[in-house]
Amino acid sequence: MITNTELEHKGNLYPTGLISYEHDQDSINFITKNGVRLQLTILRDNMIRFRYTTNGIFEDDFSYAVDEDHPHGFNQLKVEEDQTHIIITTEKFICKVARDDIRVGMYTLEGKPIVEDELGFHWEESFEFGGNFVKMSKASRDQENFFGLGDKPTNFNLKGKRLSLWNTDQYAYGKDTVELYKAVPFYMGLHNNLSYGIFFDNTFKTHFDFCHERRNVTSFWADGGEMNYYFIYGPQMSDVLTTYTDLTGKPELPPMWALGFHQCKWSYYPESKVKEIASKFRELNFPCDAIYLDIDYMDGFRCFTWNKEYFPDPKRMVKELEEDGFKTVAIIDPGIKIDLNYSVFKEALENDYFCRRADGPYMRGKVWPGECYFPDFTNPEVREWWSGLYRELIGDIGVKGIWNDMNEPAVMEVPGKTFPLDVRHEYDGNRCSHRKAHNIYGMQMARSTYEGVKKFNFPKRPFIITRANYSGGQRYTSTWTGDNIATWEHLWLANVQIQRLCMSGMSFAGSDIGGFAEQPSGELYTRWLQLGIFHPFCRVHSSGDHGEQEPWFFGEEVLEITRKYVELRYQLLPYLYTAFYKYVQEGMPILKPLVYFDQEDVQTHYRSDEFIFGNKILVCPVQEPNVQGRRMYIPRGKWYNFWNDKLITGGREMYIDAPLDIIPIFIKEGALIPKYPVQQYVDEKKLEQINLDLYYKLGKETSDFYEDAHDGYEYRQNVYSLRTFKLTGKEDEVILQQHKSGKYSAPYSTFKLKLHGIPFEIKRVFYENEEVTLEDLQYNAEENSMIIDKDFSELHLVG
């Protein structure tokens, strides 16, 4: 591998002297004296794409990451020149390209630097593999900080870090492990309250240096392929992230049951064990929506088969579980056992669907079934075939979700734990070696799985989870952080990793609650579950080698506390579902790190414990043993303590009590939080009334509440309900207004409006512009609550 230092000091090449440039609609093309070409393409007012080639010819323009339907178009583009630069101006920024070496600088319209090339583009020929090592270096500003890169298990702020992206099966990984399961080559820089993003769309092994080697230089490079990156300007981080998510795509809404509590283990078998676990959840009134089947449900670990000894009638079992409110999720791996009596293997062999080595033979590797061949998911014909294999599992047996694992791809007992680099791939008509296809292999498997589950589960929505992924994979699947360990450090890592994934466009993510490897104490399990109920994907998963990890295993105290928090998760499902809607519609992350929430406050640039769940709830997990409280940072504004309604002013660090049954939770003033009654699984009960918790604010605040049928696709035909609540608080008056859009009619008829923090005694009430009494609204003084129609327009409470 060529290192950062070698690329900069080993006689590598740089573009020299501009010969000419040409402006053609949305693109500007530059040609230099030594044959380097630069193509700039303006995609949006705040986004520009840079492509470099060293031989005058660009590769075919193909990307798995970029959504074909991504929004593009701009309002203004002006190209000018002076003696030293070509100057490109959009509605949002100025781009300057130097004549002598085509180094690029990006500036605000007022001329403030956003990011500038240091050495800029340079490269070195790869004599071993052909092609080039390509590199870009940028000058870093003072006080600049960096965020993103997917699931990296390291400090949230990447300043001073050096990391690589090469999807790797890392059992029991540790803090600062350089390579993990996902490759998300996107990061955001922030300085002087200006935020920008860089998306380096290169699927080879890529590297990022955030001022690690040189204090004021940030660089990114790849072991092959093209220097092809996108610059996205904010100035707010929210602008950058939503534009990136628009570019790489957003998922469809999941079924609401996928947001419930899930229980998993390697492995629940035979059928009697699965039924025992399910029955225990219901017996203890512990909510749960899904039970997972790991590899032991298969016949000899052959994908798409069942072990008839363990599961004699899987269709009946799945049906009985569903009748009791449990969805069944089954694992599928990419390795196909070499067995001529195995129909899946035989079909793939006859159709030449397996990956081959460079000199012709099929790539062979050992995974759970033993010796396996591996489908080439970069071949659209293979993806179509693979998606069809789900007909029986999903369409006939009734499994509701699929879990793709080992798809980095992971291979046992070989150096590097993956395919040899000479393995060839179709790459959708752009044939290549595994050096290029490795990082997208798992993504394309998940894509094919998504297409199959969607086809055979229709008209219900699909649910897919994958371990390996690449930018854009969020269009098809949820994810988790892989084989973690039952330690306090990994609880801290889980918190950081999920925030980082949300800041990288992949919000539907969670960790193995309690740790996959080793055995947690009851205290660690409790603290982890308290965090996990606020993660978009909420699943307990553990290795069968280290004891039990069901909530009742740790004793009565842990059972009571964890049930309380899972019940809270189910109460907050409408709030979480609304946050997911915002993610799907606008690319807004479901979890918001404090720096995203308030980038102007420099304190937030270095905080990673605290985060915002949705838009209105502040959470700070306890991440140390044997403590009864912790210090945490409260962001600017005013926040209500969820547990006692005490109002505090933020912009400071403070000590918060947190005995074992308490995780610090705060509600933003002015919020309206919708809550369901506690259910044992999604849609167990017909909803007759739901709660709306109103938190008083002196001033104005809006809150949204999205609803639909919780599954299916009617919402795409406008059969949904989006309620926007506008709160106006005065010293002696509260005005609550509601605007509703969409055709969905919720089954309940009323809201129970619970008032928090109202600073005056209510003396008069105006409801739909008519004065009524508190008794008319069934006012409960003890709860400080009243009943109002779900479709009310306006409510005035006057002191």
C-alpha positions in Angstrom: 0.0 0.0 0.0 1.2 3.5 -0.8 1.2 5.6 2.4 0.3 9.2 2.8 3.9 10.3 3.2 5.0 8.3 0.1 2.3 9.9 -2.0 3.5 13.3 -1.1 7.2 12.8 -1.1 8.0 10.0 -3.6 8.3 12.0 -6.8 4.5 11.8 -7.5 2.9 13.9 -10.2 0.7 16.9 -10.1 -1.3 18.8 -12.8 0.8 21.4 -14.6 -0.2 24.6 -16.3 -3.7 25.1 -17.7 -3.9 24.9 -21.5 -7.6 25.5 -21.9 -11.0 25.2 -20.4 -14.5 24.8 -21.9 -17.9 25.6 -20.3 -20.7 23.4 -21.5 -24.0 24.0 -19.7 -23.5 22.5 -16.2 -19.9 21.4 -16.7 -16.5 23.1 -17.0 -13.7 21.0 -18.4 -10.0 21.9 -17.8 -7.0 20.5 -19.7 -3.4 20.8 -18.5 0.0 20.6 -20.1 0.7 17.1 -18.8 -2.6 15.6 -19.9 -4.6 15.9 -16.6 -8.2 16.8 -17.1 -10.5 18.2 -14.5 -14.3 18.2 -15.0 -16.4 20.3 -12.7 -20.2 19.6 -12.7 -22.6 21.9 -10.9 -25.3 19.7 -9.6 -27.1 22.0 -7.2 -26.6 25.6 -6.0 -24.6 24.1 -3.0 -23.1 21.0 -4.6 -20.3 20.6 -7.2 -18.7 17.4 -8.5 -15.0 17.1 -9.2 -13.5 14.4 -11.5 -9.9 14.1 -12.5 -8.2 11.8 -15.1 -4.5 11.6 -15.8 -4.7 10.2 -19.3 -7.3 12.5 -20.8 -10.1 9.8 -20.7 -12.7 9.5 -18.0 -14.0 6.1 -16.9 -17.6 5.2 -17.5 -19.7 7.3 -15.3 -21.3 4.7 -13.0 -22.0 4.7 -9.3 -23.8 2.4 -6.9 -23.9 5.1 -4.3 -25.7 7.9 -6.2 -29.5 7.7 -6.4 -30.6 7.8 -10.0 -33.5 10.0 -9.0 -31.5 12.5 -6.9 -32.7 16.1 -7.2 -30.4 18.3 -9.2 -30.5 21.7 -10.9 -29.3 25.1 -10.0 -30.5 28.7 -10.1 -27.3 30.5 -11.1 -24.0 29.7 -12.8 -21.5 32.3 -13.9 -18.0 31.5 -15.2 -15.4 34.3 -15.3 -11.6 34.5 -15.4 -8.8 36.7 -14.3 -5.0 36.4 -14.7 -4.6 33.7 -12.1 -7.9 31.9 -11.8 -11.1 30.7 -13.5 -13.9 31.7 -11.3 -17.2 29.8 -11.0 -20.1 31.4 -9.1 -23.3 29.8 -8.0 -26.1 31.1 -5.9 -24.4 29.6 -2.8 -20.6 29.7 -3.3 -17.6 30.7 -5.4 -15.2 28.2 -6.8 -11.7 29.3 -8.0 -9.5 27.1 -10.2 -5.8 28.2 -10.4 -4.3 28.5 -13.9 -0.9 27.2 -13.0 -1.8 23.9 -11.3 -5.7 23.7 -11.3 -5.7 23.8 -7.5 -9.2 24.6 -6.3 -10.5 27.0 -3.6 -14.1 27.2 -2.3 -15.4 30.4 -0.9 -18.5 32.0 0.4 -20.1 34.7 -1.7 -18.5 37.2 0.7 -15.1 35.7 -0.1 -14.5 33.8 3.2 -12.6 30.5 2.6 -14.6 27.3 3.0 -12.0 24.8 2.0 -8.9 25.1 -0.3 -6.6 22.6 -2.0 -3.2 22.2 -0.3 -1.3 20.2 -2.8 -4.6 19.4 -4.5 -4.9 16.4 -6.8 -1.8 14.2 -7.3 -1.3 10.5 -8.1 1.2 7.7 -8.5 1.1 4.8 -10.9 0.4 1.4 -9.5 2.9 -0.9 -11.3 1.5 -4.0 -9.4 -2.2 -3.5 -10.3 -2.2 -0.9 -13.0 -4.0 2.4 -12.7 -3.1 5.0 -10.2 -3.2 5.7 -6.5 -5.1 8.9 -6.5 -5.0 11.6 -3.8 -6.4 14.9 -2.8 -5.1 17.1 0.0 -6.9 20.1 1.5 -5.6 22.9 3.8 -7.3 22.7 7.1 -8.3 25.9 8.9 -7.6 26.7 12.5 -10.2 25.2 14.9 -11.6 23.0 12.1 -13.3 19.8 13.1 -14.5 16.8 11.2 -17.4 14.4 11.5 -18.8 11.4 9.6 -17.3 8.2 8.0 -20.0 5.8 9.0 -19.5 3.3 11.8 -15.9 4.1 12.9 -15.4 3.1 16.5 -13.5 6.1 17.6 -14.0 9.6 18.9 -16.9 11.4 17.4 -14.8 14.3 16.3 -12.3 12.9 13.8 -9.7 15.7 14.2 -6.3 14.1 14.4 -7.5 10.7 13.2 -6.3 8.6 10.3 -8.7 5.9 9.0 -9.2 3.5 6.2 -12.4 2.2 4.6 -12.3 -1.5 3.7 -15.2 -3.6 4.9 -13.9 -6.1 7.4 -15.4 -8.8 9.6 -14.0 -7.6 13.0 -15.2 -10.0 15.7 -15.0 -8.3 19.2 -13.4 -5.2 17.7 -12.0 -2.5 19.9 -11.9 1.3 20.2 -10.0 2.9 17.3 -10.1 -0.3 15.1 -9.2 1.3 11.7 -11.4 -0.9 9.5 -14.9 -2.1 10.3 -18.0 -3.4 8.5 -19.0 -0.4 6.4 -17.4 2.0 3.9 -19.0 5.5 4.0 -16.5 7.9 2.4 -18.4 11.0 3.4 -17.3 13.6 6.1 -18.2 17.1 7.1 -15.8 19.8 8.0 -16.8 22.7 10.3 -14.9 25.9 11.1 -15.9 29.5 11.7 -19.5 28.4 11.8 -19.2 27.3 8.1 -19.9 23.6 7.3 -19.1 21.7 4.2 -19.1 18.0 3.1 -16.9 15.9 1.0 -18.2 12.6 -0.5 -15.3 10.7 -2.1 -17.2 8.2 -4.3 -14.5 5.6 -4.9 -15.1 2.0 -4.0 -11.5 0.9 -3.8 -9.8 0.9 -0.4 -9.9 4.5 0.7 -8.0 6.5 3.3 -8.7 9.7 5.2 -6.2 11.8 7.2 -7.7 14.5 9.4 -4.7 16.5 10.3 -3.0 13.4 11.7 0.3 13.5 9.7 0.4 17.2 9.2 -1.4 19.5 11.6 -3.1 21.8 9.0 -3.7 19.3 6.2 -6.6 17.0 5.5 -6.3 14.4 2.8 -8.1 11.5 1.3 -6.8 8.9 -1.2 -7.6 5.6 -2.8 -5.7 2.5 -3.9 -7.2 2.8 -7.4 -9.9 4.2 -9.5 -10.8 7.8 -10.1 -10.4 10.9 -8.1 -14.2 11.6 -8.0 -15.6 13.6 -5.2 -18.5 15.9 -4.4 -18.2 19.2 -2.5 -21.4 20.2 -0.6 -21.7 23.6 1.1 -23.9 24.4 4.1 -23.2 26.7 5.8 -25.4 24.7 8.3 -24.5 21.0 8.8 -28.2 20.2 8.3 -27.9 21.7 4.7 -24.8 19.5 4.0 -26.3 16.3 5.4 -29.7 16.6 3.7 -28.0 17.4 0.3 -25.7 14.3 0.7 -28.7 12.1 1.7 -30.6 13.5 -1.4 -27.6 12.5 -3.5 -27.2 9.0 -2.2 -30.8 8.3 -1.5 -33.3 7.9 1.2 -35.2 4.7 2.3 -38.9 4.1 2.2 -40.8 4.1 5.5 -40.3 0.8 7.4 -43.3 -1.0 8.9 -43.8 0.3 12.4 -43.2 -3.1 13.9 -39.5 -2.8 12.7 -39.2 0.1 15.2 -40.3 -2.0 18.1 -38.2 -4.1 20.4 -36.4 -7.1 18.9 -34.8 -10.1 20.5 -32.1 -12.2 18.9 -29.4 -14.7 19.8 -26.9 -17.0 18.1 -29.1 -19.1 18.2 -32.7 -19.8 19.2 -33.4 -23.4 18.3 -35.2 -25.8 18.2 -38.8 -24.6 17.7 -39.6 -25.3 21.4 -36.9 -22.8 22.5 -38.2 -20.1 20.1 -41.7 -20.7 21.5 -40.4 -20.6 25.1 -38.7 -17.3 24.6 -41.8 -15.8 22.9 -44.1 -17.1 25.6 -41.9 -15.7 28.4 -42.1 -12.2 26.8 -45.9 -12.3 26.9 -46.0 -13.9 30.3 -43.9 -11.1 31.8 -45.8 -8.4 29.8 -42.5 -7.3 28.3 -43.1 -5.7 24.8 -41.5 -7.4 21.8 -42.2 -7.4 18.1 -39.7 -9.7 16.5 -37.8 -12.9 17.2 -34.7 -13.7 15.1 -33.5 -17.0 13.7 -29.7 -17.3 13.3 -27.8 -19.8 11.1 -28.9 -22.9 13.1 -32.4 -22.8 11.6 -30.9 -24.0 8.3 -30.1 -27.5 7.1 -26.3 -27.6 7.5 -26.1 -23.8 7.2 -27.4 -24.0 3.6 -29.2 -20.7 2.9 -32.9 -20.9 2.0 -33.3 -24.3 3.7 -34.7 -25.4 7.1 -33.4 -28.0 9.6 -36.5 -30.3 9.7 -35.3 -31.8 13.0 -35.3 -28.4 14.7 -38.2 -26.8 12.8 -40.4 -29.6 11.4 -43.1 -27.1 10.2 -41.7 -23.6 9.9 -44.8 -22.2 8.2 -47.0 -23.3 11.1 -44.4 -21.9 13.7 -44.2 -18.6 11.9 -47.9 -18.3 11.8 -48.3 -19.1 15.4 -45.7 -16.6 16.4 -47.4 -13.9 14.3 -50.8 -14.7 16.0 -49.0 -13.9 19.3 -47.7 -10.6 17.9 -44.2 -11.7 16.9 -42.7 -11.2 13.5 -40.0 -13.7 12.4 -36.7 -12.4 11.0 -34.3 -15.0 9.4 -30.6 -14.7 8.6 -29.2 -15.2 5.1 -25.4 -15.2 4.3 -23.7 -15.0 0.9 -21.7 -18.2 1.1 -23.4 -21.1 -0.8 -22.3 -24.6 0.2 -20.6 -26.6 -2.5 -23.2 -29.4 -2.8 -24.6 -30.7 -6.1 -27.6 -32.0 -4.2 -28.4 -28.5 -3.0 -30.7 -26.7 -5.5 -29.5 -23.2 -4.8 -25.9 -24.2 -5.5 -26.9 -26.2 -8.5 -28.9 -23.4 -10.1 -26.1 -20.9 -9.6 -23.5 -23.2 -10.9 -25.5 -24.0 -14.0 -26.1 -20.3 -14.7 -22.5 -19.3 -13.9 -23.6 -16.9 -11.1 -20.6 -17.4 -8.8 -17.5 -15.2 -8.6 -14.4 -16.4 -10.4 -10.7 -15.9 -9.9 -8.7 -14.0 -12.5 -7.5 -17.2 -14.2 -10.9 -18.8 -14.4 -11.9 -21.1 -11.5 -14.6 -20.2 -9.1 -13.6 -18.4 -5.9 -13.8 -20.9 -3.1 -13.8 -20.0 0.6 -14.8 -21.5 3.9 -17.7 -20.0 5.9 -20.3 -21.6 8.2 -21.4 -24.4 5.8 -17.8 -25.3 5.0 -16.4 -24.8 1.5 -18.6 -22.3 -0.4 -18.9 -20.4 -3.6 -20.2 -16.9 -3.6 -22.7 -15.2 -5.9 -21.6 -12.1 -7.8 -24.2 -9.6 -6.6 -22.7 -6.9 -8.9 -24.3 -8.9 -11.8 -27.9 -7.7 -12.3 -28.9 -11.2 -13.5 -27.6 -12.7 -10.3 -29.4 -10.1 -8.2 -32.7 -10.9 -9.9 -32.1 -14.7 -9.3 -31.2 -14.1 -5.7 -34.3 -12.0 -5.1 -36.4 -14.8 -6.5 -35.0 -17.2 -3.9 -37.1 -15.4 -1.2 -40.3 -16.7 -2.7 -40.7 -19.6 -0.3 -39.2 -18.0 2.8 -41.2 -14.8 2.6 -44.1 -15.5 0.3 -45.0 -19.0 1.5 -43.6 -19.5 5.0 -44.3 -15.9 6.1 -41.0 -14.7 7.4 -41.3 -10.9 7.7 -37.7 -9.7 7.7 -34.3 -10.8 6.4 -30.9 -10.3 8.1 -27.9 -10.3 5.8 -24.6 -11.2 7.7 -21.0 -12.1 6.7 -21.3 -10.0 3.6 -18.2 -7.8 3.9 -17.6 -10.5 2.4 -16.2 -12.5 5.2 -14.2 -15.7 4.5 -12.6 -17.8 7.3 -9.1 -19.0 7.6 -7.6 -16.8 4.8 -5.3 -13.8 5.1 -7.4 -10.6 5.1 -10.6 -12.6 5.9 -12.1 -11.9 2.5 -11.9 -12.7 -1.2 -8.5 -12.7 -2.9 -8.1 -9.4 -4.7 -7.9 -11.0 -8.2 -11.5 -12.2 -8.0 -13.5 -10.7 -10.9 -16.9 -9.0 -10.8 -19.4 -8.0 -13.4 -20.0 -4.6 -11.7 -23.1 -3.9 -13.8 -21.2 -4.0 -17.1 -18.0 -2.3 -15.7 -16.0 -5.5 -15.1 -13.4 -5.2 -12.4 -11.4 -7.0 -9.7 -12.3 -7.4 -6.1 -10.2 -4.4 -5.3 -12.9 -2.2 -6.7 -16.0 -4.4 -5.8 -15.1 -5.4 -2.2 -16.7 -2.4 -0.5 -20.0 -2.6 -2.4 -20.4 -6.4 -2.2 -22.5 -6.4 0.9 -24.5 -3.4 -0.3 -25.5 -5.2 -3.5 -26.4 -8.3 -1.6 -28.7 -6.2 0.6 -30.1 -4.5 -2.5 -31.0 -7.9 -4.0 -32.5 -9.1 -0.7 -34.6 -5.9 -0.4 -36.0 -6.4 -3.9 -36.9 -10.0 -3.1 -38.5 -9.3 0.2 -40.4 -6.4 -1.2 -41.7 -8.5 -4.1 -42.9 -11.4 -2.0 -44.1 -9.5 1.1 -46.2 -7.0 -1.0 -48.5 -5.2 -0.2 -46.6 -5.0 3.2 -43.3 -3.1 3.5 -40.0 -5.0 3.6 -37.6 -5.1 6.5 -33.9 -5.8 5.8 -30.8 -5.5 8.0 -27.2 -5.8 6.8 -23.9 -5.8 8.5 -21.8 -4.5 5.5 -22.7 -1.5 3.5 -21.5 1.4 1.3 -22.8 5.0 0.8 -26.3 4.8 -0.6 -27.1 1.4 0.9 -29.5 3.2 3.2 -32.0 3.0 0.3 -32.4 -0.7 0.8 -31.6 -1.6 4.4 -31.1 -0.9 8.1 -27.9 -1.8 9.8 -26.2 -2.5 13.1 -22.6 -2.1 14.4 -21.6 -5.7 14.4 -19.9 -8.0 16.8 -19.3 -5.8 19.8 -18.3 -6.8 23.4 -20.2 -6.6 26.7 -18.0 -3.9 28.2 -18.6 -0.3 29.3 -16.3 0.9 26.6 -18.5 -0.7 24.0 -21.5 1.0 25.5 -19.7 4.3 24.9 -18.8 3.1 21.4 -22.4 2.2 20.6 -23.5 5.7 21.5 -20.8 7.3 19.3 -21.2 4.9 16.4 -25.0 5.3 16.0 -24.6 9.1 16.1 -21.9 8.9 13.5 -24.0 6.6 11.2 -26.9 9.1 11.5 -24.5 11.9 10.5 -23.5 9.7 7.5 -26.9 9.3 6.0 -27.6 5.9 7.6 -30.1 6.6 10.4 -31.8 3.2 10.6 -29.1 1.8 12.8 -28.5 0.2 16.2 -26.1 -1.9 18.2 -26.2 -5.3 19.7 -27.7 -4.2 23.1 -25.8 -5.8 25.9 -22.9 -6.8 23.7 -22.5 -9.7 21.3 -19.4 -11.2 22.8 -18.9 -12.0 26.5 -21.6 -11.5 29.2 -22.8 -8.2 30.6 -23.6 -7.6 34.3 -27.1 -6.7 35.1 -26.0 -3.0 35.5 -24.3 -2.9 32.1 -27.3 -4.6 30.4 -29.7 -2.1 32.0 -27.7 1.0 31.1 -27.2 -0.3 27.5 -30.9 -1.0 27.1 -31.7 2.5 28.4 -29.6 3.9 25.6 -30.8 1.3 23.0 -34.4 2.3 23.2 -33.5 5.6 21.7 -31.7 4.1 18.8 -33.7 3.8 15.6 -33.1 0.1 15.5 -33.5 -1.6 18.9 -32.3 -5.2 19.2 -30.8 -7.3 21.9 -28.4 -9.8 20.3 -25.7 -12.0 21.8 -23.4 -15.0 21.1 -24.7 -18.3 22.5 -21.2 -18.9 23.9 -21.5 -16.5 26.8 -24.7 -17.2 28.6 -28.3 -15.9 28.3 -29.2 -12.3 27.5 -33.0 -12.1 27.8 -34.2 -9.3 30.1 -35.4 -11.8 32.8 -32.0 -13.5 33.1 -30.6 -10.7 35.3 -33.1 -10.8 38.1 -36.2 -9.0 39.1 -34.7 -5.5 39.5 -33.2 -5.5 36.0 -36.4 -6.9 34.6 -38.5 -4.2 36.1 -36.2 -1.4 35.0 -35.7 -2.7 31.4 -39.4 -3.3 31.0 -40.1 0.3 32.0 -37.8 1.5 29.3 -39.1 -0.8 26.6 -42.6 0.4 27.5 -41.3 4.0 27.1 -40.0 3.0 23.6 -43.5 1.8 22.7 -45.1 5.0 24.1 -42.7 7.1 22.0 -43.3 5.1 18.8 -45.5 7.8 17.1 -42.7 10.3 17.9 -40.0 8.0 16.5 -42.2 7.2 13.5 -42.5 11.0 12.8 -38.7 11.4 13.0 -38.4 8.5 10.5 -40.8 10.3 8.2 -38.6 13.4 8.4 -35.6 11.3 7.6 -37.4 9.7 4.6 -38.8 13.0 3.3 -36.0 15.5 4.1 -32.9 13.5 4.9 -33.0 14.7 8.4 -31.1 12.4 10.8 -33.2 10.6 13.4 -30.5 11.1 16.0 -28.8 14.5 16.1 -25.4 15.0 17.7 -25.1 18.2 19.6 -22.8 19.7 17.0 -25.6 19.2 14.4 -28.2 20.6 16.8 -26.2 23.8 17.5 -22.9 24.2 15.5 -22.5 27.8 16.7 -21.8 26.6 20.2 -18.1 25.5 20.1 -18.7 23.3 23.2 -20.8 21.0 21.1 -17.9 20.3 18.7 -16.4 18.0 21.3 -19.4 16.4 22.9 -20.5 12.9 22.0 -22.3 11.5 25.1 -25.4 13.6 24.6 -27.7 13.6 21.6 -31.1 14.8 20.4 -33.6 12.0 19.7 -35.9 13.3 16.9 -36.2 17.0 17.2 -37.3 17.6 20.8 -35.8 15.0 23.2 -32.3 15.3 24.7 -30.8 12.0 26.0 -27.5 11.4 27.8 -26.8 7.7 28.7 -24.9 6.7 31.8 -21.7 5.0 30.6 -19.8 4.1 33.8 -20.5 1.5 36.5 -21.4 2.2 40.1 -22.6 5.8 39.7 -25.8 7.5 40.8 -25.5 10.5 38.4 -23.3 12.1 35.9 -22.2 15.5 34.5 -23.7 16.3 31.1 -23.9 19.2 28.7 -27.3 20.9 28.2 -27.4 22.6 24.9 -28.6 26.2 24.6 -32.3 26.8 25.2 -34.6 25.7 27.9 -35.3 22.0 28.7 -37.7 20.2 31.0 -36.4 17.3 33.0 -38.5 14.4 31.7 -38.7 12.8 35.2 -39.7 15.8 37.3 -40.7 18.6 34.9 -38.0 20.9 36.3 -37.1 23.6 33.7 -33.4 24.3 33.3 -31.5 26.7 31.1 -28.8 25.2 28.8 -25.5 26.3 27.3 -23.7 24.7 30.3 -22.5 21.5 31.9 -24.2 20.3 35.0 -24.6 17.3 37.3 -27.7 15.2 36.8 -29.0 12.5 39.2 -29.2 9.1 37.5 -29.7 6.1 39.8 -29.9 2.8 38.0 -33.5 3.2 37.0 -33.0 6.7 35.5 -31.3 7.8 32.2 -31.2 11.6 31.9 -33.9 12.7 29.5 -34.9 16.3 28.8 -37.7 17.7 26.6 -37.2 20.9 24.6 -39.6 23.7 25.8 -42.5 24.2 23.5 -42.6 20.6 22.3 -45.7 18.5 21.8 -44.8 14.8 22.2 -47.4 12.2 20.9 -47.5 9.0 22.9 -49.3 5.7 22.4 -50.6 3.5 25.3 -48.2 0.7 26.2 -48.6 -2.3 23.9 -47.0 -5.7 23.9 -46.5 -5.3 20.1 -47.3 -2.8 17.5 -51.0 -2.6 16.7 -51.9 -5.0 19.5 -54.6 -2.6 20.6 -57.1 -0.5 18.7 -56.2 3.0 19.6 -59.1 4.9 21.1 -57.1 7.9 22.5 -53.5 8.9 22.5 -51.6 11.3 24.7 -50.2 14.7 23.7 -47.6 16.0 26.2 -47.4 19.8 25.9 -44.3 21.5 27.4 -44.9 25.3 27.9 -42.7 27.9 26.3 -42.8 31.6 26.5 -42.7 32.2 22.7 -43.4 30.1 19.7 -42.6 26.5 18.7 -43.9 24.0 16.2 -44.1 20.2 16.4 -45.0 17.6 13.8 -46.9 14.3 14.2 -47.0 11.9 11.3 -49.3 8.9 11.0 -50.4 6.3 8.5 -51.6 2.6 8.6 -48.1 1.6 10.0 -47.5 -0.7 7.0 -48.3 -1.0 3.3 -48.1 1.7 0.7 -51.3 3.6 0.9 -49.3 6.5 2.3 -47.9 7.1 -1.1 -51.4 7.8 -2.4 -51.8 10.6 0.2 -53.3 8.3 2.7 -51.4 9.6 5.7 -51.9 12.3 8.3 -49.4 15.0 9.0 -50.3 17.2 11.9 -48.4 20.4 12.6 -48.9 21.9 16.1 -48.1 25.5 16.6 -47.6 26.6 20.2 -47.7 30.2 21.3 -46.9 30.8 24.9 -47.5 34.1 26.7 -47.2 35.0 30.4 -50.9 34.3 31.0 -52.0 32.5 27.9 -51.3 29.4 25.8 -52.5 29.2 22.2 -52.4 25.8 20.5 -53.2 25.5 16.8 -53.3 22.5 14.6 -52.9 22.2 10.8 -53.5 18.8 9.2 -52.8 17.4 5.8 -53.3 14.0 4.2 -56.3 11.6 3.8 -55.6 9.1 6.6 -58.1 9.0 9.4 -56.6 7.6 12.6 -58.8 5.1 14.5 -58.9 7.1 17.8 -61.1 10.1 18.2 -59.5 12.2 20.9 -56.2 13.5 22.4 -55.5 13.5 26.0 -53.6 16.8 26.3 -51.3 16.8 29.3 -49.8 20.2 30.3 -46.3 20.6 31.6 -44.9 23.8 33.0 -47.9 26.1 32.6 -47.0 29.1 34.8 -50.5 30.3 35.5 -53.8 28.9 36.8 -56.2 28.3 33.9 -59.3 30.5 34.4 -60.8 30.6 30.9 -60.8 28.2 28.0 -61.6 29.0 24.3 -62.0 25.9 22.2 -62.7 26.3 18.4 -63.3 30.0 19.1 -66.0 29.4 21.6 -65.6 29.7 25.4 -66.1 26.5 27.2 -65.4 25.3 30.8 -62.6 23.0 32.0 -65.3 20.5 32.9 -66.5 20.5 29.2 -63.0 19.3 28.4 -62.9 16.7 31.2 -60.1 18.5 32.9 -58.2 16.4 35.4 -56.4 18.6 37.9 -54.2 15.9 39.3 -52.8 15.1 35.9 -53.2 18.6 34.6 -54.8 17.1 31.5 -57.9 17.6 29.3 -59.6 15.8 26.4 -59.8 17.4 23.0 -60.9 16.2 19.6 -58.1 14.8 17.4 -59.0 17.2 14.6 -59.3 20.4 16.7 -58.1 23.6 15.1 -57.4 25.9 18.0 -57.3 25.9 21.8 -56.7 29.0 24.1 -55.9 28.6 27.7 -56.1 31.9 29.6 -54.9 32.7 33.1 
